[in-house]
Amino acid sequence: MNSVTYGSPNKLTVGYRIPVKVNLSVGVERADSFNREYKKVRGILSLKNPPDLMMDLSSLLAKKELWEVMRAEFDGPIGVLPHYAIFNERGGLDEAELLERIENLFKSSVNFITIHCTPSHELFSLAKKDRAVPVTSRGGGIVLRDMSLNKRKVNIYELLFEDICKIAAQHGGVINLGTSFRAGSVADGFDRVAKEELVAQAKFCRMAKAYGAQVILEGPGHMPLHKLADYHKEIKAFEVPPMPLGPIVSDSDDDFDHVSSAIGAAEFMMIAKGGIINAITAVEHKGGVPSQQHLTEGLRVAKLAAQIASVTYSKEALQVEGDISKMRGVSESCILDSKKSGCSRCGHVCPLLSRNYL
């Protein structure tokens, strides 16, 4: 696996043997929710430990888009799904409009885009045959609907892929290859559909590199823990950093999807030794829009997963743990922000008190 470097305003490199980074996504789903999401962005970016990357998942256009608000507040990499906001229920997607939007986004300081190149009639038929829920990717679903509306034999991103790669290369942008048929439940994780899609993704990774574009691979979303190593074996040959959308490793308690995702992400990133974790919230499958508290909790859990994975191969991450150990030794307390030795839990039998051994 190689690395990817995001450009201005500040450079950020992700990839093999580099400490894991965390992305947080927000989005506007209706016209009256813009101010609500703007406040969330400002709140998240005021945190002591903000995300490393941010993504705008908005599904409608506005005079001032949410990613523009992010850029005013955030100097890290920002991403957009260019087809989300310009999809038309009746007409689908327009090729010229989509290309123009992609170029304008890169010109306007967006650092990466997620595109869905793998939808096909064959894969969709297989997914309908094998799965209870054939498609769970919103971006992939939009591209499939466009194929139906416009009677396309090949999806719009595959048609435009060469042009998109050249635009990204020209502007130093990064292409995230979305996984359109990522499993919607752990029961379907790494099934025949997922494996067939990986064949197509490998082709697009090779093509993007040939055109000089940097690539990130998104996915998987849901997958049992014991299959993560097998999945990584398949994508290792792609030589691109992974950006899993999870993976949630159990669907059995949807109040704790962010915890399940963090477990899967830590395991996967330990295997991959680098990449990007997506912060997942506790309401991922509750049907509601995440609050700022949900986003904050999801971000903290994802950051912890990133550290857990990074410490297995990164001296920089291991140093963080070493500093904590020294701090506990000096303060004679396991409480990191303690001003005095010991604590009320152990009292006079605290094993950290040096006087107990004199």
VMD Tcl script that draws the C-alpha trace (Angstrom):
set ca {
  {0.00 0.00 0.00}
  {1.39 3.40 -0.89}
  {0.48 6.83 0.44}
  {-1.64 9.78 -0.64}
  {-0.87 13.45 0.02}
  {-3.63 16.03 0.19}
  {-2.69 19.55 -0.84}
  {-3.56 23.08 0.28}
  {-4.11 24.75 2.59}
  {-2.09 22.32 4.75}
  {-0.58 19.09 3.48}
  {-1.64 15.81 5.04}
  {-0.21 12.42 4.09}
  {-1.99 9.14 4.79}
  {-0.90 5.60 4.03}
  {1.33 2.71 4.92}
  {3.05 2.89 8.32}
  {1.74 6.42 8.89}
  {-0.49 6.90 11.99}
  {-4.15 6.33 11.13}
  {-6.20 9.44 10.39}
  {-9.92 10.05 11.07}
  {-12.58 11.54 8.80}
  {-15.85 13.03 10.03}
  {-18.80 13.55 7.68}
  {-21.74 15.95 7.97}
  {-24.35 16.99 5.44}
  {-27.43 19.04 4.64}
  {-30.45 16.90 3.78}
  {-33.05 19.68 3.43}
  {-33.05 23.42 2.84}
  {-33.84 24.45 6.43}
  {-31.04 22.35 7.97}
  {-28.07 24.35 6.70}
  {-27.66 26.52 9.83}
  {-27.97 23.44 12.03}
  {-25.10 21.69 10.22}
  {-23.05 24.90 10.14}
  {-23.26 25.06 13.95}
  {-22.18 21.43 14.17}
  {-19.14 22.09 12.00}
  {-18.09 25.02 14.18}
  {-18.68 23.01 17.35}
  {-16.71 19.99 16.11}
  {-13.79 22.14 14.98}
  {-13.59 23.83 18.38}
  {-12.81 20.49 20.04}
  {-9.38 19.81 21.52}
  {-8.95 16.85 19.14}
  {-10.80 17.66 15.88}
  {-10.99 15.34 12.84}
  {-8.07 15.05 10.45}
  {-10.35 15.20 7.40}
  {-13.96 16.28 6.84}
  {-16.54 15.37 4.24}
  {-19.69 17.14 3.01}
  {-22.49 14.61 2.40}
  {-25.08 17.23 1.45}
  {-27.76 16.01 -0.93}
  {-28.90 19.41 -2.18}
  {-27.25 22.57 -3.47}
  {-27.23 25.87 -1.61}
  {-25.98 29.37 -2.39}
  {-23.17 28.64 0.01}
  {-22.42 24.93 0.27}
  {-21.50 23.27 3.54}
  {-17.99 22.40 2.35}
  {-17.39 26.14 1.85}
  {-18.25 26.67 5.51}
  {-15.87 23.85 6.42}
  {-13.07 25.44 4.41}
  {-13.54 28.77 6.18}
  {-13.10 27.01 9.53}
  {-10.85 24.04 8.72}
  {-7.41 23.77 7.12}
  {-7.44 19.99 6.70}
  {-8.55 17.98 3.65}
  {-12.20 18.33 2.63}
  {-14.18 15.94 0.46}
  {-17.45 16.04 -1.50}
  {-19.59 13.50 -3.36}
  {-20.17 15.50 -6.55}
  {-23.25 13.59 -7.75}
  {-25.25 13.85 -4.51}
  {-26.48 17.41 -4.90}
  {-27.01 17.48 -8.67}
  {-29.00 14.25 -9.04}
  {-32.46 14.90 -10.49}
  {-35.35 12.58 -9.63}
  {-36.64 12.70 -13.21}
  {-33.55 13.21 -15.34}
  {-30.84 11.56 -13.27}
  {-27.32 12.90 -13.86}
  {-26.02 15.00 -16.73}
  {-22.51 14.16 -17.96}
  {-21.41 17.71 -18.76}
  {-22.82 19.06 -15.49}
  {-21.09 16.37 -13.45}
  {-17.69 17.00 -15.06}
  {-18.07 20.74 -14.61}
  {-18.95 20.30 -10.95}
  {-15.95 18.07 -10.33}
  {-13.57 20.54 -11.93}
  {-15.10 23.49 -10.05}
  {-14.83 21.62 -6.74}
  {-11.12 20.91 -7.23}
  {-10.51 24.50 -8.37}
  {-12.28 25.77 -5.26}
  {-10.05 24.01 -2.68}
  {-11.92 20.72 -2.28}
  {-9.19 18.10 -1.81}
  {-10.97 14.84 -2.59}
  {-14.15 13.46 -4.15}
  {-15.90 10.14 -3.70}
  {-17.17 8.62 -6.92}
  {-18.95 5.33 -7.63}
  {-17.55 3.64 -10.73}
  {-18.58 0.04 -10.12}
  {-22.40 -0.10 -10.49}
  {-23.39 -2.45 -13.30}
  {-26.50 -4.35 -14.34}
  {-24.68 -7.63 -13.74}
  {-23.58 -6.80 -10.19}
  {-27.01 -5.42 -9.33}
  {-28.68 -8.63 -10.56}
  {-26.26 -10.70 -8.47}
  {-26.91 -8.55 -5.39}
  {-30.69 -8.92 -5.80}
  {-30.26 -12.67 -6.06}
  {-27.88 -13.16 -3.13}
  {-28.85 -10.48 -0.60}
  {-31.87 -9.43 1.41}
  {-30.72 -5.81 0.91}
  {-28.98 -5.54 -2.49}
  {-27.62 -1.97 -2.16}
  {-26.91 0.10 0.93}
  {-24.59 2.72 -0.57}
  {-26.43 6.00 -1.13}
  {-23.90 7.13 -3.73}
  {-23.96 3.79 -5.51}
  {-27.75 3.78 -5.41}
  {-27.89 7.19 -7.10}
  {-25.63 5.97 -9.92}
  {-27.78 2.86 -10.38}
  {-30.93 5.00 -10.55}
  {-29.27 7.20 -13.15}
  {-28.45 4.11 -15.20}
  {-32.12 3.15 -15.13}
  {-33.45 6.64 -15.87}
  {-31.08 7.23 -18.79}
  {-31.03 3.65 -20.08}
  {-27.24 3.49 -19.69}
  {-25.41 0.26 -20.38}
  {-22.37 1.62 -18.54}
  {-22.60 3.85 -15.47}
  {-21.85 7.57 -15.77}
  {-18.64 7.48 -13.72}
  {-17.19 4.69 -15.81}
  {-18.02 6.71 -18.93}
  {-16.29 9.80 -17.56}
  {-13.51 8.10 -15.60}
  {-10.59 9.13 -17.81}
  {-11.68 12.78 -17.80}
  {-12.21 12.75 -14.03}
  {-8.75 11.28 -13.41}
  {-7.12 13.90 -15.61}
  {-8.96 16.70 -13.79}
  {-7.92 15.29 -10.39}
  {-4.31 14.92 -11.50}
  {-4.23 18.46 -12.90}
  {-5.44 19.97 -9.63}
  {-3.66 17.65 -7.19}
  {-6.96 16.17 -6.06}
  {-7.60 12.70 -4.63}
  {-10.21 10.24 -5.89}
  {-12.00 8.06 -3.36}
  {-13.28 4.93 -5.09}
  {-16.63 4.30 -3.44}
  {-17.86 0.78 -2.80}
  {-21.35 0.69 -4.31}
  {-22.16 -2.85 -3.19}
  {-20.66 -2.82 0.28}
  {-22.73 -5.11 2.49}
  {-25.62 -3.59 4.43}
  {-25.28 -6.15 7.20}
  {-22.60 -8.32 8.74}
  {-24.38 -11.43 7.47}
  {-23.55 -10.36 3.89}
  {-20.02 -9.19 4.66}
  {-17.42 -10.18 2.06}
  {-19.89 -12.25 0.05}
  {-19.78 -13.09 -3.65}
  {-21.07 -9.62 -4.61}
  {-18.34 -7.85 -2.63}
  {-15.64 -10.03 -4.17}
  {-16.92 -9.38 -7.70}
  {-16.94 -5.63 -7.03}
  {-13.31 -5.78 -5.87}
  {-12.33 -7.04 -9.33}
  {-13.85 -3.90 -10.85}
  {-12.27 -1.64 -8.21}
  {-8.84 -3.08 -8.94}
  {-9.29 -2.09 -12.59}
  {-10.23 1.49 -11.70}
  {-7.30 1.79 -9.28}
  {-4.90 0.81 -12.05}
  {-6.52 3.21 -14.51}
  {-6.47 6.14 -12.08}
  {-2.76 5.66 -11.40}
  {-2.07 5.42 -15.11}
  {-3.68 8.85 -15.55}
  {-1.65 10.29 -12.67}
  {-4.45 10.53 -10.12}
  {-4.08 9.68 -6.42}
  {-6.54 7.08 -5.12}
  {-8.15 6.02 -1.84}
  {-10.31 2.87 -1.58}
  {-13.54 3.21 0.41}
  {-15.19 0.20 2.00}
  {-16.11 -2.16 3.55}
  {-19.09 -1.12 5.66}
  {-20.23 -4.28 7.49}
  {-18.03 -7.36 7.83}
  {-17.40 -9.98 10.52}
  {-14.13 -9.61 12.37}
  {-12.63 -12.89 11.13}
  {-13.02 -11.87 7.46}
  {-11.12 -8.56 7.69}
  {-7.74 -10.19 7.06}
  {-9.10 -11.96 3.98}
  {-10.51 -8.70 2.68}
  {-7.18 -6.98 3.21}
  {-5.36 -9.72 1.29}
  {-7.59 -8.92 -1.68}
  {-7.00 -5.15 -1.64}
  {-3.31 -5.18 -0.71}
  {-2.35 -5.56 -4.36}
  {-4.23 -2.33 -5.19}
  {-1.44 -0.40 -3.41}
  {-3.77 2.38 -2.25}
  {-4.68 3.47 1.30}
  {-8.01 2.11 2.61}
  {-10.81 4.22 4.08}
  {-13.36 1.77 5.54}
  {-16.90 3.00 6.22}
  {-16.82 1.10 9.49}
  {-16.45 -1.77 9.32}
  {-19.28 -2.51 11.73}
  {-18.51 -6.03 12.91}
  {-21.85 -6.81 14.59}
  {-25.35 -5.48 13.89}
  {-26.74 -6.93 17.11}
  {-26.88 -3.69 19.16}
  {-27.54 -0.65 16.99}
  {-27.31 1.71 19.98}
  {-23.58 1.01 19.93}
  {-22.80 1.00 16.21}
  {-20.00 3.50 16.87}
  {-18.38 1.02 19.27}
  {-18.82 -1.93 16.91}
  {-17.32 0.17 14.13}
  {-14.37 1.23 16.27}
  {-13.60 -2.41 17.08}
  {-13.66 -3.31 13.40}
  {-11.71 -0.23 12.35}
  {-8.97 -0.81 14.93}
  {-8.57 -4.43 13.85}
  {-8.59 -3.58 10.16}
  {-6.12 -0.70 10.48}
  {-3.79 -2.86 12.57}
  {-3.75 -5.32 9.67}
  {-3.42 -2.63 6.97}
  {-0.91 -0.55 8.98}
  {-2.34 2.78 7.87}
  {-5.28 4.52 6.25}
  {-8.33 6.55 7.24}
  {-11.12 5.67 9.68}
  {-14.58 7.15 9.22}
  {-16.21 8.31 12.44}
  {-19.53 6.47 12.91}
  {-22.23 7.71 15.31}
  {-24.50 5.85 17.71}
  {-27.50 6.73 15.49}
  {-26.00 5.30 12.29}
  {-29.00 3.01 11.85}
  {-31.62 4.88 13.87}
  {-33.01 6.94 10.99}
  {-32.27 10.32 12.57}
  {-29.73 13.04 11.88}
  {-26.75 12.88 14.28}
  {-26.60 15.66 16.85}
  {-23.38 17.44 17.71}
  {-23.09 15.22 20.78}
  {-23.45 12.11 18.60}
  {-20.77 13.41 16.24}
  {-18.45 14.28 19.12}
  {-18.81 10.83 20.69}
  {-18.36 9.11 17.33}
  {-15.25 11.16 16.63}
  {-13.72 10.39 20.03}
  {-14.32 6.67 19.61}
  {-12.86 6.73 16.09}
  {-9.82 8.68 17.29}
  {-9.31 6.07 20.00}
  {-9.56 3.27 17.40}
  {-6.99 5.10 15.27}
  {-4.57 5.29 18.21}
  {-5.16 1.64 19.13}
  {-4.26 0.56 15.61}
  {-1.39 3.03 15.13}
  {0.38 1.99 18.33}
  {0.97 -1.47 16.83}
  {3.35 -0.12 14.17}
  {4.03 3.60 14.72}
  {6.74 4.95 17.05}
  {4.87 8.27 17.12}
  {1.71 6.62 18.44}
  {3.67 4.47 20.88}
  {5.32 7.63 22.26}
  {1.86 8.90 23.28}
  {1.38 5.79 25.43}
  {4.90 6.15 26.83}
  {4.23 9.75 27.85}
  {1.08 8.67 29.69}
  {3.03 6.02 31.58}
  {5.66 8.57 32.67}
  {2.92 11.01 33.72}
  {1.35 8.38 35.98}
  {4.73 7.61 37.49}
  {5.55 11.23 38.24}
  {2.13 12.08 39.69}
  {1.79 8.74 41.51}
  {-1.77 8.48 40.26}
  {-3.53 6.61 37.46}
  {-5.70 9.70 36.95}
  {-4.12 11.56 34.03}
  {-5.17 15.07 35.05}
  {-4.62 14.54 38.77}
  {-3.04 17.34 40.83}
  {-2.27 15.01 43.73}
  {-1.08 11.43 44.22}
  {-3.40 8.50 44.72}
  {-7.18 8.55 44.44}
  {-10.27 7.78 46.53}
  {-10.80 4.41 44.85}
  {-7.69 2.73 46.26}
  {-7.07 5.02 49.20}
  {-4.15 4.03 51.45}
  {-3.53 0.77 49.53}
  {-2.80 2.57 46.22}
  {0.08 0.68 44.51}
  {1.28 3.88 42.77}
  {2.24 5.64 46.05}
  {6.00 5.39 46.54}
  {5.69 5.98 50.26}
  {3.92 2.62 50.61}
  {7.23 0.89 49.81}
  {9.52 2.95 52.03}
}
mol new
graphics top color blue
foreach p $ca { graphics top sphere $p radius 0.5 }
foreach p [lrange $ca 0 end-1] q [lrange $ca 1 end] { graphics top cylinder $p $q radius 0.2 }
display resetview
